[in-house]
Amino acid sequence: MSYSQKLSEQKLKQSIESARLLNEIQDMDILLEKLLFEVRRITNADAGSIYIHEKNMLTIKCAQNETLEKQLESGQKVPFASFTFQVNEGSISGYSVLTGTTLNIPDVYRIPDDKPYKFNKQPDLLTGYRSKSVLTVPLITRTKENLGVLQIINRRSEGSVIIPFNEEDVMFVQHFATAAVQALEWAKLTRAMVMRMISMAGLRDPKETGPHVNRVSSYAVEIYDRWAFHRKIPSEEAHKFRDKLKIAAMLHDVGKVGISDSILKLPRIFTPEEYNMIKAHTVIGAMFFSSIESPLDAMAFDVSLHHHERWDGTGYPGHIDMSKVTLENIGSFIGRSPMAGEEIPLAARIVALADVFDALSSKRVYKEAWDDEHVLEEISSQAGKQFDPEIVKAFLEIQPIIRSIKAAWPET
């Protein structure tokens, strides 16, 4: 067998294994990240991005750049600015979406003048990067719906020289994209069901908005990634945890559907009596997931029940025997048996910080948004008190990523 044949066989095996891994992922954002990473790995592409197509608009949902990442400290990530633009044939990705065409361009700075699309050099100018070879593949479902495009950049030779993508790369990426689309469709359905549950909570509590839960869940995943880097968590274990965490974090306050409007919609700070009633939302939320049938159910249960615990043991609701809880007696269990430190599930400890950060950073009817410096001072001061010190450390180390998430999900 020749070297090229061995390489082709290796790529095929990688493609099959990667497609299998994609079908195990439930959250759409985590799936997109993994999809982009695996395609880059198979083709040895230095960078790439994925754009999602909705309502004649394209939105960049994830971006990766190994060259820029190597310029950072170990474990850090390159923050990217999420943006949306109208689909038209003037851009490479827009042309690919509208025509359903795969575009393999050897050098995007030298696109012939007779082509309707051009390359936007602005990101390169801002970062100092030089995009050259670009392969753009549409993500088309069996019903001919175009979900978006997968774009990979700068294929590298063994000597790290930038070279064009070849026909074999195109074949593998197209095959992989076809396999990935089914996983994307399932992930979209999961996301839609999650957002419906959140919308129900939002009918009760005006703070439970789509941007809020997307920020909190995105903060949580990035905090976990940094924590896992410090702890040297194996990559496969980390990927499985972050996939569940993204969805569980979005559902952290779903229990508010069981709290009266007369309490949740008060335009002021709660009285102690009202606050005690609010505490029940943790137990109510856990009731949705108490019949645990999957690892995701288990994590959603932990996060719903324990995201208001405190590291020092003064949070709520503490240890709860859910087999004895009813809607009528919830209040009698809250705070009876305190929970502290590493007794609190890791996912709940992470979401606790992410949720508080978002609450302090956001405007409420009874307060203005705090500035970043004030928020970071407060969170730092609560290390070892309200929050796990290791989680605080991880959070403080990823502020560029945190700021990019905050900018990507502004309140409408």
BELJOMO-V47888 format. One record per backbone hydrogen bond with DSSP energy under -1.0 kcal/mol. NH is the residue of the N-H (numbers start at 1). CO is the residue of the C=O. Records with the same first field share a line. If there is no record, write none. Layout:
# BELJOMO-V47888
NH = CO + CO
This chain:
# BELJOMO-V47888
6 = 2
7 = 3
8 = 4
9 = 5
10 = 6
11 = 7
12 = 8
13 = 9
14 = 10
15 = 11
16 = 12
17 = 13
18 = 14
19 = 15
20 = 16
21 = 17
22 = 18
23 = 19
24 = 21
25 = 22
31 = 27
32 = 28
33 = 29
34 = 30
35 = 31
36 = 32
37 = 33
38 = 34
39 = 35
40 = 36
41 = 37
42 = 38
43 = 39
44 = 40
45 = 40
46 = 154
47 = 153
48 = 64
49 = 151
50 = 62
51 = 149
52 = 59
53 = 147
54 = 57
57 = 54
58 = 85
59 = 52
60 = 83
61 = 50
62 = 50
64 = 48
66 = 46
69 = 65
70 = 66
72 = 69
76 = 73
85 = 58
87 = 56
91 = 88
95 = 91
96 = 92
97 = 93
98 = 94
99 = 95
100 = 96
103 = 136
105 = 134
108 = 132
110 = 107
115 = 112
118 = 90
125 = 121
126 = 122
127 = 123
128 = 124
134 = 105
135 = 152
136 = 103
137 = 150
139 = 148
141 = 145
144 = 141
147 = 139
149 = 51
150 = 137
151 = 49
152 = 135
153 = 47
154 = 133
156 = 44
157 = 161
160 = 157
163 = 155
170 = 166
171 = 167
172 = 168
173 = 169
174 = 170
175 = 171
176 = 172
177 = 173
178 = 174
179 = 175
180 = 176
181 = 177
184 = 180
185 = 181
186 = 182
187 = 183
188 = 184
189 = 185
190 = 186
191 = 187
192 = 188
193 = 189
194 = 190
195 = 191
196 = 192
197 = 193
198 = 194
199 = 195
200 = 196
201 = 197
202 = 198
203 = 199
204 = 201
205 = 201
208 = 205
209 = 207
213 = 209
214 = 210
215 = 211
216 = 212
217 = 213
218 = 214
219 = 215
220 = 216
221 = 217
222 = 218
223 = 219
224 = 220
225 = 221
226 = 222
227 = 223
228 = 224
229 = 225
230 = 226
231 = 227
233 = 228
238 = 234
239 = 235
240 = 236
241 = 237
242 = 238
243 = 239
244 = 240
245 = 241
246 = 242
247 = 243
248 = 244
249 = 245
250 = 246
251 = 247
252 = 249
254 = 251
256 = 253
257 = 254
258 = 255
259 = 256
263 = 260
264 = 260
265 = 261
266 = 263
268 = 266
275 = 271
276 = 272
277 = 273
278 = 274
279 = 275
280 = 277
281 = 278
282 = 279
284 = 280
285 = 281
286 = 282
287 = 283
288 = 285
289 = 286
292 = 290
298 = 294
299 = 295
300 = 296
301 = 297
302 = 298
303 = 299
304 = 300
305 = 301
306 = 302
307 = 303
309 = 306
311 = 386
312 = 385
313 = 310
316 = 308
319 = 337
322 = 320
324 = 321
325 = 322
332 = 329
333 = 330
334 = 330
335 = 317
336 = 333
341 = 311
343 = 340
344 = 341
349 = 345
350 = 346
351 = 347
352 = 348
353 = 349
354 = 350
355 = 351
356 = 352
357 = 353
358 = 354
359 = 355
360 = 356
361 = 357
364 = 367
367 = 364
370 = 360
375 = 371
376 = 372
377 = 373
378 = 374
379 = 375
380 = 376
381 = 377
383 = 380
384 = 387
385 = 382
387 = 382
392 = 388
393 = 389
394 = 390
395 = 391
396 = 392
397 = 393
398 = 395
402 = 398
403 = 399
404 = 400
405 = 401
406 = 402
407 = 403
408 = 404
409 = 405
